[in-house]
């Protein structure tokens, strides 16, 4: 391991576990941590609709295997040493697991390089310097797990291809020698050598089948990333022997399918028991990938989550995630040369389809096309493309290539620093510090009311408030209610909305409500509150950038730079407040 790569590894570990507060998308909490935290600790949590008991779209098996087991172990250790839980320690466990999972991609790339007799240092440096692996790859997304699984699949397929290449080359050499031998003794020796060659037709079959099952039940979109590697696995070696193509091809597919069955049955049983479809009175099976596919092939369902332009992945998400690598990959495809070869019928000049570099390029191009069919397109859906795009474009970062592309390294470094700061430290970054603050604030509160506006949803499971115990109804138990106002309200309507909610809350003489608001809307909210003599204190969490308030940031910045006297003027305190999350502690007294 080179010193540069070692530094990047240390940086990834430290920044992931101890520093990053960035909150990329609600799914990083609501499809993983909320579910597992709620089950393991029996606390109030926000269970998303994908985990409803009737027709669940998400499997629980992998989440328990990846996050549940470490959390149970940590829970036992903390109880043994009487260590109290808090949101930071809870996130520490989850982030440690995801950080460790991210290195599966590194290891897979390292093994692929070793198989192909390539020096892995440059490949690993390029991978580990990408903000995608440092930020996205270490978040508690199911997409991050998908990245690790696709990387594993590519490694095992490349290894299978190398094994087949080695065995078939030896077989062809022996057959050629056999053809030129005249004595019976020599021919017998050649036949013995042929029989001693290791079998290669089903190499890593069980491992690949297991990865397919796990990946599909993690996210059924895994199949879109797996289709190219699987094609290469079942068709490897045929270019050396086409006589038994159909027979071997079909046998490999059947055997691979059989090898996926144990994993499939295991996940089906786990989900069926978890979602209570197998009980003493009834027994029915839950197949979550089928529910997921059925839901997502209906345009009306996708419309609820946002309809995007079909080229969003190609034009926006690819450059956003991989920046300069996207352009380099486009150049690597060499469309002009390919078209000229086809038009001139010089087919012998086409690249060898069975090479690993062709596999890697195809495993970027084909999943990108397949994912673009669906109108709902988010950047994180493309995370599994990281390893193949790094492998395909790494040659441009050699010392020889950078003489012709002098600006490639500075552009790469600058783009990743910007992406790392934005998604790791700014985007919705006030939410998790606010949760840690609330955790201390509401320790002794019986009823807690939290309202949030123009921010992402608050993962209440991190507050670790125990669920209501019906056997202890005579005792005071803690409870929390969260009102998510979304981002559609005008700033002038915020005060009235907060007050309307508070009026419908059952309270005695005094009511305390916490209101979390994005920075650029606070000035108007406070101006109305002050006129109404509303009693409040506030806590500022900096930095915090909410894209839900984007248009209000522009108006706030104009106000900061041009005050009433139209003179350039700026207050650093006010500038900090704009790019912060403000938590108001509002005290409302009744008549």
Rosetta blueprint (number, residue, H / E / L):
1 X L
2 X L
3 X H
4 X H
5 X H
6 X H
7 X H
8 X H
9 X H
10 X H
11 X H
12 X H
13 X H
14 X H
15 X H
16 X H
17 X H
18 X H
19 X H
20 X L
21 X L
22 X L
23 X L
24 X L
25 X L
26 X L
27 X H
28 X H
29 X H
30 X H
31 X H
32 X H
33 X H
34 X H
35 X H
36 X H
37 X H
38 X H
39 X H
40 X H
41 X H
42 X L
43 X E
44 X L
45 X L
46 X L
47 X L
48 X L
49 X H
50 X H
51 X H
52 X L
53 X L
54 X L
55 X L
56 X L
57 X L
58 X L
59 X L
60 X L
61 X H
62 X H
63 X H
64 X H
65 X H
66 X H
67 X H
68 X H
69 X H
70 X H
71 X H
72 X H
73 X H
74 X H
75 X H
76 X H
77 X H
78 X H
79 X H
80 X H
81 X L
82 X L
83 X L
84 X L
85 X L
86 X L
87 X H
88 X H
89 X H
90 X H
91 X H
92 X H
93 X H
94 X H
95 X H
96 X H
97 X H
98 X H
99 X H
100 X H
101 X H
102 X H
103 X H
104 X H
105 X H
106 X H
107 X H
108 X H
109 X H
110 X H
111 X H
112 X H
113 X H
114 X H
115 X H
116 X L
117 X L
118 X L
119 X L
120 X L
121 X H
122 X H
123 X H
124 X H
125 X H
126 X H
127 X H
128 X H
129 X L
130 X L
131 X H
132 X H
133 X H
134 X H
135 X L
136 X H
137 X H
138 X H
139 X L
140 X L
141 X L
142 X H
143 X H
144 X H
145 X H
146 X H
147 X H
148 X H
149 X H
150 X H
151 X H
152 X H
153 X H
154 X H
155 X H
156 X H
157 X H
158 X H
159 X H
160 X H
161 X H
162 X H
163 X H
164 X H
165 X H
166 X H
167 X H
168 X H
169 X H
170 X H
171 X H
172 X H
173 X H
174 X H
175 X H
176 X H
177 X H
178 X H
179 X H
180 X H
181 X L
182 X L
183 X L
184 X H
185 X H
186 X H
187 X H
188 X H
189 X H
190 X H
191 X H
192 X H
193 X H
194 X H
195 X H
196 X H
197 X L
198 X L
199 X L
200 X L
201 X L
202 X L
203 X L
204 X L
205 X H
206 X H
207 X H
208 X H
209 X H
210 X H
211 X H
212 X H
213 X H
214 X H
215 X H
216 X H
217 X H
218 X H
219 X L
220 X L
221 X L
222 X H
223 X H
224 X H
225 X H
226 X H
227 X H
228 X H
229 X H
230 X H
231 X H
232 X H
233 X H
234 X H
235 X H
236 X L
237 X L
238 X L
239 X L
240 X L
241 X L
242 X L
243 X L
244 X L
245 X H
246 X H
247 X H
248 X H
249 X H
250 X H
251 X H
252 X H
253 X H
254 X H
255 X H
256 X H
257 X H
258 X H
259 X H
260 X H
261 X H
262 X H
263 X H
264 X H
265 X H
266 X H
267 X H
268 X H
269 X H
270 X H
271 X H
272 X H
273 X H
274 X H
275 X L
276 X L
277 X L
278 X E
279 X L
280 X L
281 X L
282 X L
283 X E
284 X L
285 X L
286 X L
287 X L
288 X H
289 X H
290 X H
291 X H
292 X H
293 X H
294 X H
295 X H
296 X H
297 X L
298 X L
299 X H
300 X H
301 X H
302 X H
303 X H
304 X L
305 X L
306 X L
307 X L
308 X L
309 X L
310 X L
311 X L
312 X H
313 X H
314 X H
315 X H
316 X H
317 X H
318 X H
319 X H
320 X H
321 X H
322 X H
323 X L
324 X H
325 X H
326 X H
327 X H
328 X H
329 X H
330 X H
331 X H
332 X H
333 X H
334 X L
335 X H
336 X H
337 X H
338 X H
339 X H
340 X H
341 X H
342 X H
343 X H
344 X L
345 X L
346 X L
347 X H
348 X H
349 X H
350 X L
351 X L
352 X L
353 X L
354 X L
355 X L
356 X H
357 X H
358 X H
359 X H
360 X H
361 X H
362 X H
363 X H
364 X H
365 X H
366 X H
367 X H
368 X H
369 X H
370 X H
371 X H
372 X H
373 X L
374 X L
375 X L
376 X L
377 X L
378 X L
379 X H
380 X H
381 X H
382 X H
383 X H
384 X H
385 X H
386 X H
387 X H
388 X H
389 X H
390 X H
391 X H
392 X H
393 X H
394 X H
395 X H
396 X H
397 X H
398 X L
399 X L
400 X L
401 X H
402 X H
403 X H
404 X H
405 X L
406 X L
407 X L
408 X H
409 X H
410 X H
411 X H
412 X H
413 X H
414 X H
415 X H
416 X H
417 X H
418 X H
419 X H
420 X H
421 X H
422 X H
423 X H
424 X H
425 X H
426 X H
427 X E
428 X L
429 X L
430 X H
431 X H
432 X H
433 X H
434 X H
435 X H
436 X H
437 X H
438 X H
439 X H
440 X H
441 X H
442 X L
443 X L
444 X L
445 X L
446 X L
447 X E
448 X E
449 X E
450 X E
451 X E
452 X E
453 X E
454 X L
455 X L
456 X L
457 X L
458 X L
459 X L
460 X H
461 X H
462 X H
463 X H
464 X L
465 X L
466 X E
467 X L
468 X L
469 X L
470 X H
471 X H
472 X H
473 X L
474 X L
475 X L
476 X L
477 X L
478 X L
479 X E
480 X E
481 X E
482 X E
483 X E
484 X E
485 X L
486 X L
487 X L
488 X L
489 X L
490 X L
491 X H
492 X H
493 X H
494 X H
495 X H
496 X H
497 X H
498 X H
499 X H
500 X H
501 X H
502 X H
503 X H
504 X L
505 X L
506 X L
507 X L
508 X L
509 X L
510 X E
511 X E
512 X E
513 X E
514 X E
515 X E
516 X E
517 X E
518 X E
519 X H
520 X H
521 X H
522 X H
523 X H
524 X H
525 X H
526 X H
527 X H
528 X H
529 X H
530 X H
531 X H
532 X L
533 X L
534 X L
535 X E
536 X E
537 X E
538 X E
539 X E
540 X E
541 X E
542 X E
543 X L
544 X L
545 X E
546 X L
547 X H
548 X H
549 X H
550 X H
551 X H
552 X H
553 X H
554 X H
555 X H
556 X H
557 X H
558 X H
559 X H
560 X H
561 X H
562 X E
563 X L
564 X L
565 X L
566 X L
567 X L
568 X E
569 X L
570 X L
571 X L
572 X H
573 X H
574 X H
575 X H
576 X H
577 X H
578 X H
579 X L
580 X E
581 X E
582 X E
583 X E
584 X E
585 X E
586 X E
587 X E
588 X E
589 X E
590 X L
591 X L
